[in-house]
Amino acid sequence: MKRAVFIGRFAPFHKGHLSLMQKKIDEGVPLLILIRDTHYDSYSAEVRKRMIQACMKKLKVDAKIMIIDDIESINYGRGVGYDVCEIEVIPELKKISASDIRTKIDEGDDSWKKLLAPGADKVLEDYLSKKGIVVWFTGLPVAGKTTIADAVSDVLRKKEIRCERLDGDILRKHITKDLGFSKKDREKNLERATFIAKILARNGVVVLSSFITPYESVRQKIRKELEKEATFIEVYVKASLETCKKRDYKGLYEKAEKGLIKNFTGISDPFEKPETPDLILDTENKTVEECKEEVLKYIESLID
């Protein structure tokens, strides 16, 4: 069986996307719809797949939908029995923008519903109605925040639970390169992380955030902000300063003690222990596996 191929992000799947496929649908040609998994979209590839499946089922279209890796280019050497077609779209449909739809959703403007393809609107509405969860791992450098958060993320993904990771090192590499490590810059870094977590949680995602977050006042501010959109879980990853120094294979503590790294938490900058964390993980006396299970048990009790 030959199929007409369509490739896109479809984030979300709207009437403009459907119009690109309409000619082949009218001709009765089966479709192969390939969803690019870009890993940065507000809606996971699985959610986008469910949207397209619902639409095609409603329209009684023979369509096979698959998730593929993101693509760098489409290449072919010569004609091998299929056409490469450019599709003309009517102006009113050409104006529909997935970015505009996402903005409307973020602003609480329900007019986005009339822009989505039939069937896809219901899937996205159900998805958005589910409140997200933000798990905020705080603790000294090398206490085990990232290791535990990554382990939890692996399990949630295997169970097909929507989740995203936010990590201090990754955020500074890609989003907050302009910030240093002064108290003011740290707070600005956390403000941006909180905003990203809020947007993700608003869309029903479990967000696993691992940041040192050394000041109690800032942690309380983050909690207050995120509880507007999500269930917030503060996890104190507990380990003594001496234990963290022993684990530090990068030698950051040693450099900080020599004055080579300024404003380093635990050495030249304070870490204020959380006053009322929702969960304490004692990584000196518990394994990564044990800590992971504690977090999963907490998350799953909220999802169930």
URTA-V503698 format. One record per pair of residues at least 12 apart in sequence whose C-alpha atoms are under 10 Angstrom apart, sorted by the first residue. I is the first residue (numbers start at 1). GAP is how many residues later the second one is. D is the distance in whole Angstrom. If there is no record, write none. Layout:
i:I gap:GAP d:D
i:I gap:GAP d:D
This chain:
i:1 gap:28 d:10
i:1 gap:29 d:8
i:2 gap:27 d:8
i:2 gap:28 d:7
i:2 gap:29 d:9
i:2 gap:30 d:9
i:2 gap:80 d:9
i:3 gap:21 d:9
i:3 gap:26 d:6
i:3 gap:27 d:5
i:3 gap:28 d:5
i:3 gap:29 d:6
i:3 gap:30 d:9
i:3 gap:59 d:9
i:3 gap:60 d:9
i:3 gap:61 d:9
i:3 gap:79 d:10
i:4 gap:17 d:9
i:4 gap:20 d:7
i:4 gap:21 d:9
i:4 gap:25 d:7
i:4 gap:26 d:6
i:4 gap:27 d:5
i:4 gap:28 d:6
i:4 gap:29 d:8
i:4 gap:59 d:9
i:4 gap:78 d:9
i:4 gap:79 d:9
i:4 gap:80 d:10
i:5 gap:16 d:9
i:5 gap:19 d:10
i:5 gap:25 d:9
i:5 gap:26 d:6
i:5 gap:27 d:5
i:5 gap:28 d:6
i:5 gap:29 d:7
i:5 gap:58 d:10
i:5 gap:59 d:10
i:5 gap:60 d:10
i:5 gap:79 d:10
i:6 gap:14 d:9
i:6 gap:15 d:8
i:6 gap:25 d:8
i:6 gap:26 d:6
i:6 gap:27 d:5
i:6 gap:28 d:6
i:6 gap:29 d:9
i:6 gap:59 d:10
i:7 gap:25 d:9
i:7 gap:26 d:6
i:7 gap:27 d:5
i:7 gap:28 d:6
i:7 gap:29 d:7
i:7 gap:59 d:10
i:7 gap:60 d:10
i:7 gap:61 d:9
i:7 gap:64 d:10
i:8 gap:25 d:8
i:8 gap:26 d:7
i:8 gap:27 d:5
i:8 gap:28 d:6
i:8 gap:29 d:9
i:8 gap:60 d:10
i:8 gap:62 d:9
i:8 gap:63 d:10
i:9 gap:25 d:8
i:9 gap:26 d:5
i:9 gap:27 d:5
i:9 gap:28 d:7
i:9 gap:29 d:8
i:9 gap:32 d:8
i:9 gap:34 d:10
i:9 gap:36 d:8
i:9 gap:39 d:8
i:9 gap:58 d:10
i:9 gap:61 d:9
i:9 gap:89 d:10
i:10 gap:23 d:10
i:10 gap:24 d:9
i:10 gap:25 d:7
i:10 gap:26 d:8
i:10 gap:31 d:10
i:10 gap:33 d:9
i:10 gap:35 d:9
i:10 gap:38 d:7
i:10 gap:39 d:9
i:10 gap:41 d:9
i:10 gap:42 d:9
i:10 gap:88 d:8
i:11 gap:24 d:9
i:11 gap:25 d:10
i:11 gap:30 d:7
i:11 gap:31 d:8
i:11 gap:32 d:7
i:11 gap:33 d:9
i:11 gap:34 d:8
i:11 gap:36 d:9
i:11 gap:37 d:6
i:11 gap:38 d:10
i:11 gap:40 d:10
i:11 gap:86 d:10
i:11 gap:87 d:6
i:11 gap:88 d:8
i:11 gap:90 d:9
i:11 gap:91 d:8
i:12 gap:29 d:9
i:12 gap:30 d:9
i:12 gap:31 d:7
i:12 gap:32 d:10
i:12 gap:33 d:10
i:12 gap:35 d:9
i:12 gap:36 d:6
i:12 gap:37 d:10
i:12 gap:39 d:8
i:12 gap:40 d:9
i:12 gap:85 d:9
i:12 gap:86 d:6
i:12 gap:87 d:9
i:12 gap:89 d:8
i:12 gap:90 d:8
i:12 gap:103 d:10
i:12 gap:104 d:8
i:12 gap:105 d:9
i:12 gap:108 d:8
i:12 gap:109 d:9
i:12 gap:112 d:8
i:13 gap:35 d:7
i:13 gap:36 d:9
i:13 gap:37 d:10
i:13 gap:38 d:7
i:13 gap:39 d:7
i:13 gap:42 d:9
i:13 gap:85 d:8
i:13 gap:102 d:9
i:13 gap:103 d:6
i:13 gap:104 d:6
i:13 gap:105 d:10
i:13 gap:106 d:10
i:13 gap:107 d:7
i:13 gap:108 d:9
i:13 gap:111 d:9
i:14 gap:37 d:9
i:14 gap:38 d:9
i:14 gap:41 d:10
i:14 gap:79 d:9
i:14 gap:82 d:8
i:14 gap:83 d:8
i:14 gap:84 d:7
i:14 gap:87 d:9
i:14 gap:98 d:9
i:14 gap:99 d:9
i:14 gap:100 d:9
i:14 gap:101 d:6
i:14 gap:102 d:4
i:14 gap:103 d:5
i:14 gap:104 d:8
i:14 gap:106 d:8
i:14 gap:107 d:8
i:15 gap:78 d:7
i:15 gap:79 d:9
i:15 gap:81 d:8
i:15 gap:82 d:10
i:15 gap:99 d:9
i:15 gap:100 d:6
i:15 gap:101 d:5
i:15 gap:102 d:5
i:15 gap:103 d:8
i:15 gap:105 d:10
i:16 gap:73 d:8
i:16 gap:74 d:9
i:16 gap:75 d:10
i:16 gap:76 d:9
i:16 gap:77 d:5
i:16 gap:78 d:6
i:16 gap:79 d:8
i:16 gap:80 d:6
i:16 gap:81 d:8
i:16 gap:82 d:9
i:16 gap:99 d:8
i:16 gap:100 d:8
i:16 gap:101 d:8
i:17 gap:72 d:10
i:17 gap:76 d:9
i:17 gap:77 d:9
i:17 gap:79 d:9
i:17 gap:80 d:10
i:17 gap:81 d:10
i:17 gap:99 d:9
i:17 gap:100 d:8
i:18 gap:34 d:9
i:18 gap:37 d:9
i:18 gap:38 d:10
i:18 gap:75 d:9
i:18 gap:98 d:9
i:18 gap:99 d:7
i:18 gap:100 d:9
i:19 gap:68 d:9
i:19 gap:69 d:9
i:19 gap:70 d:7
i:19 gap:71 d:9
i:19 gap:74 d:7
i:19 gap:75 d:9
i:19 gap:98 d:9
i:20 gap:66 d:9
i:20 gap:67 d:6
i:20 gap:68 d:8
i:20 gap:69 d:7
i:20 gap:70 d:10
i:20 gap:73 d:9
i:20 gap:74 d:10
i:21 gap:12 d:10
i:21 gap:66 d:9
i:22 gap:65 d:10
i:22 gap:67 d:10
i:23 gap:64 d:9
i:25 gap:31 d:10
i:25 gap:34 d:9
i:25 gap:35 d:10
i:25 gap:36 d:7
i:25 gap:37 d:9
i:25 gap:38 d:9
i:26 gap:35 d:10
i:28 gap:33 d:8
i:28 gap:34 d:8
i:29 gap:32 d:9
i:29 gap:33 d:8
i:29 gap:34 d:9
i:30 gap:31 d:7
i:30 gap:32 d:5
i:30 gap:33 d:6
i:30 gap:34 d:8
i:31 gap:25 d:10
i:31 gap:30 d:8
i:31 gap:31 d:6
i:31 gap:32 d:4
i:31 gap:33 d:6
i:31 gap:34 d:8
i:32 gap:30 d:9
i:32 gap:31 d:6
i:32 gap:32 d:5
i:32 gap:33 d:6
i:32 gap:34 d:8
i:33 gap:16 d:9
i:33 gap:19 d:9
i:33 gap:20 d:10
i:33 gap:30 d:7
i:33 gap:31 d:6
i:33 gap:32 d:5
i:33 gap:33 d:6
i:33 gap:34 d:9
i:33 gap:35 d:10
i:34 gap:15 d:9
i:34 gap:30 d:9
i:34 gap:31 d:6
i:34 gap:32 d:5
i:34 gap:33 d:6
i:34 gap:34 d:6
i:34 gap:35 d:9
i:35 gap:13 d:8
i:35 gap:14 d:7
i:35 gap:17 d:10
i:35 gap:30 d:8
i:35 gap:31 d:6
i:35 gap:32 d:5
i:35 gap:33 d:6
i:35 gap:34 d:8
i:35 gap:35 d:8
i:36 gap:12 d:10
i:36 gap:30 d:9
i:36 gap:31 d:6
i:36 gap:32 d:5
i:36 gap:33 d:6
i:36 gap:34 d:5
i:36 gap:35 d:7
i:37 gap:30 d:6
i:37 gap:31 d:6
i:37 gap:32 d:5
i:37 gap:33 d:5
i:37 gap:34 d:9
i:38 gap:30 d:9
i:38 gap:31 d:7
i:38 gap:32 d:5
i:38 gap:33 d:9
i:39 gap:30 d:9
i:39 gap:31 d:8
i:39 gap:125 d:9
i:40 gap:124 d:9
i:41 gap:159 d:10
i:42 gap:60 d:8
i:42 gap:157 d:8
i:42 gap:158 d:7
i:42 gap:159 d:10
i:42 gap:160 d:10
i:42 gap:161 d:7
i:42 gap:162 d:10
i:42 gap:163 d:9
i:43 gap:59 d:10
i:43 gap:81 d:9
i:43 gap:84 d:9
i:43 gap:85 d:10
i:43 gap:119 d:9
i:43 gap:157 d:9
i:43 gap:160 d:7
i:43 gap:161 d:9
i:43 gap:162 d:9
i:44 gap:118 d:7
i:44 gap:119 d:9
i:44 gap:120 d:10
i:44 gap:159 d:10
i:44 gap:161 d:9
i:45 gap:21 d:9
i:45 gap:22 d:7
i:45 gap:23 d:9
i:45 gap:117 d:10
i:46 gap:20 d:9
i:46 gap:21 d:8
i:46 gap:114 d:8
i:46 gap:115 d:10
i:46 gap:116 d:9
i:47 gap:73 d:10
i:47 gap:76 d:8
i:47 gap:77 d:8
i:47 gap:80 d:8
i:47 gap:115 d:9
i:48 gap:17 d:10
i:48 gap:19 d:9
i:48 gap:72 d:9
i:48 gap:75 d:9
i:48 gap:76 d:9
i:49 gap:16 d:7
i:49 gap:17 d:7
i:49 gap:18 d:7
i:49 gap:71 d:10
i:50 gap:15 d:9
i:50 gap:69 d:10
i:50 gap:70 d:8
i:50 gap:73 d:7
i:50 gap:74 d:9
i:51 gap:65 d:10
i:51 gap:66 d:9
i:51 gap:67 d:9
i:51 gap:68 d:7
i:51 gap:69 d:4
i:51 gap:70 d:7
i:51 gap:71 d:8
i:51 gap:72 d:6
i:51 gap:73 d:7
i:52 gap:12 d:10
i:52 gap:13 d:8
i:52 gap:65 d:8
i:52 gap:66 d:9
i:52 gap:67 d:8
i:52 gap:68 d:6
i:52 gap:69 d:10
i:52 gap:71 d:9
i:53 gap:12 d:7
i:53 gap:66 d:8
i:53 gap:67 d:8
i:53 gap:70 d:10
i:54 gap:63 d:9
i:54 gap:64 d:8
i:54 gap:65 d:5
i:54 gap:66 d:6
i:54 gap:67 d:9
i:54 gap:68 d:9
i:54 gap:69 d:7
i:55 gap:61 d:10
i:55 gap:62 d:6
i:55 gap:63 d:5
i:55 gap:64 d:4
i:55 gap:65 d:5
i:55 gap:66 d:9
i:55 gap:67 d:9
i:55 gap:68 d:9
i:56 gap:61 d:9
i:56 gap:62 d:9
i:56 gap:63 d:8
i:56 gap:64 d:9
i:57 gap:61 d:10
i:57 gap:62 d:8
i:58 gap:60 d:7
i:58 gap:61 d:6
i:58 gap:62 d:9
i:59 gap:59 d:8
i:59 gap:60 d:9
i:93 gap:22 d:9
i:96 gap:19 d:7
i:96 gap:20 d:9
i:97 gap:18 d:9
i:98 gap:14 d:10
i:98 gap:17 d:9
i:98 gap:18 d:9
i:100 gap:12 d:8
i:101 gap:12 d:9
i:101 gap:14 d:8
i:101 gap:15 d:9
i:105 gap:20 d:10
i:105 gap:23 d:9
i:105 gap:97 d:10
i:105 gap:98 d:9
i:106 gap:93 d:8
i:106 gap:96 d:8
i:106 gap:97 d:9
i:110 gap:15 d:10
i:113 gap:12 d:8
i:124 gap:79 d:9
i:125 gap:78 d:10
i:126 gap:78 d:10
i:127 gap:75 d:10
i:127 gap:76 d:7
i:127 gap:77 d:7
i:127 gap:78 d:9
i:128 gap:73 d:9
i:128 gap:74 d:7
i:128 gap:75 d:5
i:128 gap:76 d:6
i:128 gap:77 d:9
i:129 gap:73 d:9
i:129 gap:74 d:8
i:129 gap:75 d:7
i:130 gap:71 d:9
i:130 gap:72 d:8
i:130 gap:73 d:7
i:130 gap:74 d:5
i:130 gap:75 d:9
i:130 gap:100 d:9
i:130 gap:173 d:10
i:131 gap:70 d:7
i:131 gap:71 d:7
i:131 gap:72 d:7
i:131 gap:73 d:5
i:131 gap:74 d:8
i:131 gap:75 d:9
i:131 gap:98 d:7
i:131 gap:99 d:6
i:131 gap:100 d:7
i:131 gap:172 d:9
i:132 gap:30 d:9
i:132 gap:31 d:9
i:132 gap:65 d:9
i:132 gap:66 d:9
i:132 gap:67 d:10
i:132 gap:68 d:8
i:132 gap:69 d:4
i:132 gap:70 d:6
i:132 gap:71 d:7
i:132 gap:72 d:4
i:132 gap:73 d:5
i:132 gap:74 d:6
i:132 gap:75 d:8
i:132 gap:94 d:10
i:132 gap:95 d:10
i:132 gap:97 d:7
i:132 gap:98 d:5
i:132 gap:99 d:6
i:132 gap:100 d:9
i:132 gap:170 d:10
i:132 gap:171 d:9
i:133 gap:30 d:9
i:133 gap:64 d:9
i:133 gap:65 d:9
i:133 gap:67 d:9
i:133 gap:68 d:6
i:133 gap:69 d:9
i:133 gap:71 d:7
i:133 gap:72 d:7
i:133 gap:73 d:5
i:133 gap:74 d:6
i:133 gap:75 d:8
i:133 gap:93 d:9
i:133 gap:94 d:9
i:133 gap:96 d:9
i:133 gap:97 d:5
i:133 gap:98 d:5
i:133 gap:99 d:6
i:133 gap:100 d:8
i:133 gap:166 d:8
i:133 gap:169 d:8
i:133 gap:170 d:9
i:134 gap:29 d:10
i:134 gap:30 d:10
i:134 gap:60 d:10
i:134 gap:63 d:7
i:134 gap:64 d:8
i:134 gap:66 d:9
i:134 gap:67 d:7
i:134 gap:71 d:8
i:134 gap:72 d:6
i:134 gap:73 d:5
i:134 gap:74 d:6
i:134 gap:75 d:7
i:134 gap:89 d:9
i:134 gap:92 d:8
i:134 gap:93 d:9
i:134 gap:95 d:9
i:134 gap:96 d:6
i:134 gap:97 d:6
i:134 gap:98 d:5
i:134 gap:99 d:6
i:134 gap:100 d:8
i:134 gap:165 d:10
i:135 gap:14 d:9
i:135 gap:30 d:10
i:135 gap:62 d:10
i:135 gap:71 d:8
i:135 gap:72 d:6
i:135 gap:73 d:5
i:135 gap:74 d:6
i:135 gap:75 d:8
i:135 gap:95 d:10
i:135 gap:96 d:8
i:135 gap:97 d:6
i:135 gap:98 d:5
i:135 gap:99 d:6
i:135 gap:100 d:7
i:135 gap:143 d:10
i:135 gap:144 d:10
i:135 gap:160 d:9
i:135 gap:163 d:10
i:135 gap:164 d:8
i:136 gap:13 d:9
i:136 gap:30 d:9
i:136 gap:58 d:10
i:136 gap:61 d:10
i:136 gap:71 d:8
i:136 gap:72 d:6
i:136 gap:73 d:5
i:136 gap:74 d:6
i:136 gap:75 d:7
i:136 gap:76 d:10
i:136 gap:77 d:9
i:136 gap:83 d:9
i:136 gap:86 d:9
i:136 gap:87 d:9
i:136 gap:96 d:8
i:136 gap:97 d:6
i:136 gap:98 d:5
i:136 gap:99 d:6
i:136 gap:100 d:8
i:136 gap:101 d:10
i:136 gap:141 d:10
i:136 gap:142 d:10
i:137 gap:12 d:8
i:137 gap:30 d:10
i:137 gap:71 d:8
i:137 gap:72 d:6
i:137 gap:73 d:5
i:137 gap:74 d:6
i:137 gap:75 d:8
i:137 gap:76 d:9
i:137 gap:96 d:8
i:137 gap:97 d:6
i:137 gap:98 d:5
i:137 gap:99 d:6
i:137 gap:100 d:6
i:137 gap:140 d:10
i:137 gap:142 d:9
i:137 gap:143 d:10
i:137 gap:144 d:10
i:138 gap:71 d:9
i:138 gap:72 d:6
i:138 gap:73 d:6
i:138 gap:74 d:5
i:138 gap:75 d:6
i:138 gap:76 d:7
i:138 gap:77 d:10
i:138 gap:81 d:9
i:138 gap:96 d:7
i:138 gap:97 d:6
i:138 gap:98 d:5
i:138 gap:99 d:6
i:138 gap:100 d:9
i:138 gap:133 d:10
i:138 gap:135 d:9
i:138 gap:136 d:8
i:138 gap:139 d:9
i:138 gap:142 d:10
i:139 gap:71 d:9
i:139 gap:72 d:8
i:139 gap:73 d:5
i:139 gap:74 d:7
i:139 gap:75 d:7
i:139 gap:96 d:9
i:139 gap:97 d:6
i:139 gap:98 d:5
i:139 gap:99 d:6
i:139 gap:100 d:8
i:139 gap:101 d:10
i:139 gap:126 d:10
i:139 gap:127 d:10
i:139 gap:132 d:8
i:139 gap:133 d:9
i:139 gap:134 d:8
i:139 gap:135 d:9
i:139 gap:142 d:10
i:140 gap:71 d:9
i:140 gap:72 d:6
i:140 gap:73 d:9
i:140 gap:74 d:8
i:140 gap:96 d:9
i:140 gap:97 d:8
i:140 gap:98 d:8
i:140 gap:99 d:7
i:140 gap:100 d:8
i:140 gap:101 d:7
i:140 gap:104 d:7
i:140 gap:124 d:10
i:140 gap:125 d:7
i:140 gap:126 d:7
i:140 gap:130 d:10
i:140 gap:131 d:7
i:140 gap:132 d:10
i:140 gap:133 d:9
i:141 gap:70 d:9
i:141 gap:71 d:7
i:141 gap:73 d:10
i:141 gap:96 d:10
i:141 gap:98 d:9
i:141 gap:100 d:9
i:141 gap:103 d:7
i:141 gap:104 d:9
i:141 gap:106 d:10
i:141 gap:107 d:8
i:141 gap:111 d:9
i:141 gap:112 d:9
i:141 gap:123 d:9
i:141 gap:124 d:7
i:141 gap:125 d:8
i:141 gap:130 d:10
i:142 gap:70 d:9
i:142 gap:95 d:10
i:142 gap:97 d:9
i:142 gap:99 d:9
i:142 gap:101 d:9
i:142 gap:102 d:5
i:142 gap:103 d:8
i:142 gap:104 d:9
i:142 gap:105 d:7
i:142 gap:106 d:6
i:142 gap:107 d:9
i:142 gap:108 d:10
i:142 gap:110 d:10
i:142 gap:111 d:10
i:143 gap:69 d:9
i:143 gap:93 d:10
i:143 gap:94 d:6
i:143 gap:95 d:6
i:143 gap:96 d:5
i:143 gap:97 d:8
i:143 gap:98 d:9
i:143 gap:100 d:8
i:143 gap:101 d:6
i:143 gap:102 d:9
i:143 gap:104 d:8
i:143 gap:105 d:9
i:143 gap:138 d:10
i:143 gap:139 d:9
i:143 gap:140 d:7
i:143 gap:141 d:9
i:144 gap:66 d:9
i:144 gap:93 d:7
i:144 gap:94 d:8
i:144 gap:95 d:8
i:144 gap:100 d:9
i:144 gap:103 d:9
i:144 gap:137 d:9
i:144 gap:138 d:10
i:144 gap:139 d:7
i:144 gap:140 d:10
i:144 gap:144 d:8
i:144 gap:147 d:10
i:145 gap:22 d:9
i:145 gap:63 d:10
i:145 gap:64 d:9
i:145 gap:65 d:6
i:145 gap:66 d:8
i:145 gap:67 d:8
i:145 gap:90 d:9
i:145 gap:91 d:9
i:145 gap:92 d:6
i:145 gap:93 d:9
i:145 gap:136 d:10
i:145 gap:138 d:10
i:146 gap:19 d:9
i:146 gap:20 d:9
i:146 gap:21 d:7
i:146 gap:22 d:9
i:146 gap:23 d:10
i:146 gap:62 d:9
i:146 gap:63 d:9
i:146 gap:64 d:6
i:146 gap:65 d:8
i:146 gap:91 d:10
i:147 gap:63 d:9
i:147 gap:141 d:8
i:147 gap:145 d:9
i:148 gap:60 d:10
i:148 gap:62 d:9
i:148 gap:89 d:9
i:148 gap:133 d:10
i:148 gap:135 d:10
i:148 gap:139 d:10
i:148 gap:140 d:6
i:148 gap:141 d:8
i:148 gap:142 d:10
i:148 gap:143 d:7
i:148 gap:144 d:6
i:148 gap:145 d:10
i:148 gap:147 d:9
i:149 gap:16 d:8
i:149 gap:17 d:9
i:149 gap:18 d:9
i:149 gap:58 d:10
i:149 gap:59 d:6
i:149 gap:60 d:7
i:149 gap:61 d:7
i:149 gap:139 d:10
i:149 gap:142 d:10
i:149 gap:143 d:8
i:149 gap:146 d:9
i:150 gap:14 d:10
i:150 gap:15 d:8
i:150 gap:16 d:10
i:150 gap:17 d:10
i:150 gap:58 d:8
i:150 gap:59 d:10
i:150 gap:60 d:9
i:150 gap:142 d:9
i:151 gap:137 d:8
i:151 gap:138 d:8
i:151 gap:140 d:9
i:151 gap:141 d:6
i:151 gap:142 d:9
i:151 gap:144 d:10
i:151 gap:145 d:10
i:152 gap:13 d:10
i:152 gap:56 d:8
i:152 gap:136 d:10
i:152 gap:137 d:9
i:152 gap:139 d:9
i:152 gap:140 d:6
i:152 gap:141 d:8
i:152 gap:142 d:10
i:152 gap:143 d:7
i:152 gap:144 d:7
i:152 gap:147 d:10
i:153 gap:12 d:7
i:153 gap:53 d:9
i:153 gap:54 d:9
i:153 gap:55 d:7
i:153 gap:139 d:9
i:153 gap:143 d:9
i:155 gap:137 d:9
i:155 gap:138 d:10
i:155 gap:141 d:8
i:156 gap:50 d:9
i:156 gap:140 d:8
i:156 gap:143 d:10
i:156 gap:144 d:10
i:161 gap:43 d:10
i:161 gap:44 d:8
i:161 gap:45 d:8
i:161 gap:139 d:10
i:161 gap:142 d:10
i:162 gap:38 d:10
i:162 gap:41 d:10
i:162 gap:42 d:8
i:162 gap:43 d:5
i:162 gap:44 d:6
i:162 gap:45 d:9
i:163 gap:37 d:9
i:163 gap:38 d:9
i:163 gap:41 d:9
i:163 gap:42 d:5
i:163 gap:43 d:4
i:163 gap:44 d:6
i:163 gap:45 d:7
i:164 gap:33 d:9
i:164 gap:36 d:8
i:164 gap:37 d:10
i:164 gap:41 d:7
i:164 gap:42 d:6
i:164 gap:43 d:5
i:164 gap:44 d:6
i:164 gap:45 d:8
i:165 gap:32 d:9
i:165 gap:41 d:9
i:165 gap:42 d:6
i:165 gap:43 d:5
i:165 gap:44 d:6
i:165 gap:45 d:8
i:166 gap:27 d:7
i:166 gap:28 d:10
i:166 gap:30 d:9
i:166 gap:31 d:8
i:166 gap:41 d:7
i:166 gap:42 d:6
i:166 gap:43 d:5
i:166 gap:44 d:6
i:166 gap:45 d:8
i:167 gap:26 d:9
i:167 gap:41 d:8
i:167 gap:42 d:6
i:167 gap:43 d:5
i:167 gap:44 d:6
i:167 gap:45 d:10
i:168 gap:21 d:9
i:168 gap:22 d:9
i:168 gap:25 d:8
i:168 gap:41 d:8
i:168 gap:42 d:6
i:168 gap:43 d:5
i:168 gap:44 d:8
i:168 gap:45 d:9
i:169 gap:41 d:9
i:169 gap:42 d:9
i:171 gap:18 d:8
i:171 gap:19 d:10
i:171 gap:21 d:9
i:171 gap:22 d:8
i:171 gap:40 d:10
i:172 gap:17 d:8
i:172 gap:21 d:10
i:175 gap:14 d:9
i:175 gap:17 d:9
i:175 gap:18 d:9
i:176 gap:12 d:9
i:176 gap:13 d:6
i:176 gap:14 d:10
i:176 gap:16 d:8
i:176 gap:17 d:9
i:177 gap:12 d:9
i:180 gap:82 d:10
i:180 gap:83 d:9
i:181 gap:80 d:10
i:181 gap:81 d:8
i:181 gap:82 d:6
i:181 gap:83 d:8
i:181 gap:84 d:10
i:181 gap:88 d:10
i:182 gap:80 d:9
i:182 gap:81 d:6
i:182 gap:82 d:9
i:182 gap:87 d:9
i:183 gap:31 d:10
i:183 gap:32 d:9
i:183 gap:80 d:8
i:183 gap:86 d:9
i:186 gap:26 d:10
i:186 gap:27 d:8
i:186 gap:28 d:9
i:186 gap:29 d:10
i:186 gap:32 d:10
i:187 gap:26 d:8
i:187 gap:27 d:10
i:187 gap:28 d:9
i:187 gap:31 d:7
i:189 gap:22 d:10
i:189 gap:24 d:10
i:190 gap:21 d:8
i:190 gap:22 d:10
i:190 gap:23 d:8
i:190 gap:28 d:8
i:190 gap:29 d:9
i:190 gap:32 d:8
i:191 gap:27 d:9
i:191 gap:30 d:10
i:191 gap:31 d:8
i:191 gap:34 d:10
i:193 gap:16 d:8
i:193 gap:17 d:10
i:193 gap:18 d:9
i:193 gap:29 d:10
i:194 gap:15 d:9
i:194 gap:27 d:10
i:194 gap:28 d:7
i:194 gap:29 d:9
i:194 gap:31 d:8
i:194 gap:32 d:7
i:195 gap:27 d:9
i:195 gap:30 d:9
i:195 gap:31 d:9
i:197 gap:12 d:8
i:197 gap:29 d:8
i:197 gap:32 d:9
i:197 gap:33 d:9
i:198 gap:24 d:10
i:198 gap:27 d:8
i:198 gap:28 d:6
i:198 gap:29 d:9
i:198 gap:30 d:9
i:198 gap:31 d:6
i:198 gap:32 d:7
i:199 gap:27 d:10
i:199 gap:30 d:8
i:199 gap:31 d:10
i:200 gap:29 d:9
i:200 gap:30 d:9
i:201 gap:25 d:8
i:201 gap:26 d:10
i:201 gap:27 d:10
i:201 gap:28 d:6
i:201 gap:29 d:6
i:201 gap:30 d:9
i:201 gap:31 d:10
i:202 gap:24 d:10
i:202 gap:26 d:9
i:202 gap:27 d:6
i:202 gap:28 d:7
i:203 gap:26 d:9
i:203 gap:27 d:10
i:204 gap:25 d:9
i:204 gap:26 d:8
i:205 gap:25 d:9
i:206 gap:24 d:9
i:206 gap:25 d:9
i:206 gap:93 d:9
i:206 gap:97 d:10
i:207 gap:23 d:10
i:207 gap:25 d:10
i:208 gap:25 d:10
i:209 gap:25 d:10
i:209 gap:26 d:10
i:210 gap:25 d:9
i:210 gap:27 d:10
i:212 gap:24 d:10
i:212 gap:25 d:10
i:212 gap:53 d:8
i:212 gap:59 d:8
i:213 gap:52 d:10
i:213 gap:58 d:8
i:213 gap:59 d:9
i:213 gap:61 d:10
i:214 gap:51 d:7
i:214 gap:52 d:9
i:214 gap:55 d:9
i:214 gap:56 d:7
i:214 gap:57 d:5
i:214 gap:58 d:6
i:214 gap:59 d:8
i:214 gap:60 d:9
i:215 gap:55 d:8
i:215 gap:56 d:6
i:215 gap:57 d:5
i:215 gap:58 d:8
i:215 gap:59 d:8
i:216 gap:55 d:9
i:216 gap:56 d:6
i:216 gap:57 d:7
i:216 gap:58 d:6
i:216 gap:59 d:7
i:216 gap:60 d:10
i:217 gap:55 d:9
i:217 gap:57 d:10
i:219 gap:15 d:9
i:219 gap:55 d:8
i:219 gap:56 d:10
i:219 gap:58 d:10
i:220 gap:14 d:10
i:220 gap:54 d:9
i:220 gap:55 d:10
i:220 gap:56 d:10
i:222 gap:12 d:10
i:231 gap:68 d:10
i:231 gap:71 d:9
i:232 gap:46 d:9
i:233 gap:44 d:8
i:233 gap:45 d:6
i:233 gap:46 d:8
i:233 gap:62 d:10
i:233 gap:65 d:9
i:233 gap:66 d:9
i:234 gap:40 d:9
i:234 gap:42 d:8
i:234 gap:43 d:5
i:234 gap:44 d:5
i:234 gap:45 d:7
i:234 gap:46 d:9
i:235 gap:39 d:9
i:235 gap:41 d:10
i:235 gap:42 d:6
i:235 gap:43 d:6
i:235 gap:44 d:5
i:235 gap:45 d:6
i:235 gap:46 d:7
i:235 gap:60 d:8
i:236 gap:37 d:8
i:236 gap:38 d:7
i:236 gap:39 d:10
i:236 gap:40 d:9
i:236 gap:41 d:6
i:236 gap:42 d:8
i:236 gap:43 d:6
i:236 gap:44 d:5
i:236 gap:45 d:6
i:236 gap:46 d:8
i:237 gap:37 d:10
i:237 gap:40 d:10
i:237 gap:42 d:9
i:237 gap:43 d:6
i:237 gap:44 d:5
i:237 gap:45 d:6
i:237 gap:46 d:7
i:237 gap:47 d:10
i:237 gap:54 d:9
i:238 gap:35 d:9
i:238 gap:36 d:10
i:238 gap:42 d:7
i:238 gap:43 d:6
i:238 gap:44 d:5
i:238 gap:45 d:6
i:238 gap:46 d:8
i:238 gap:47 d:10
i:239 gap:42 d:9
i:239 gap:43 d:6
i:239 gap:44 d:6
i:239 gap:45 d:6
i:239 gap:46 d:9
i:240 gap:26 d:10
i:240 gap:42 d:10
i:240 gap:43 d:9
i:240 gap:44 d:8
i:241 gap:12 d:9
i:241 gap:24 d:10
i:241 gap:25 d:7
i:241 gap:26 d:9
i:243 gap:40 d:9
i:243 gap:41 d:7
i:244 gap:22 d:10
i:244 gap:39 d:10
i:244 gap:40 d:9
i:245 gap:21 d:10
i:252 gap:12 d:9
i:253 gap:12 d:9
i:253 gap:13 d:8
i:253 gap:14 d:7
i:254 gap:13 d:10
i:256 gap:12 d:7
i:278 gap:20 d:10
i:279 gap:15 d:8
i:279 gap:16 d:8
i:279 gap:19 d:9
i:280 gap:14 d:9
i:280 gap:15 d:10
i:281 gap:13 d:8
i:281 gap:14 d:9
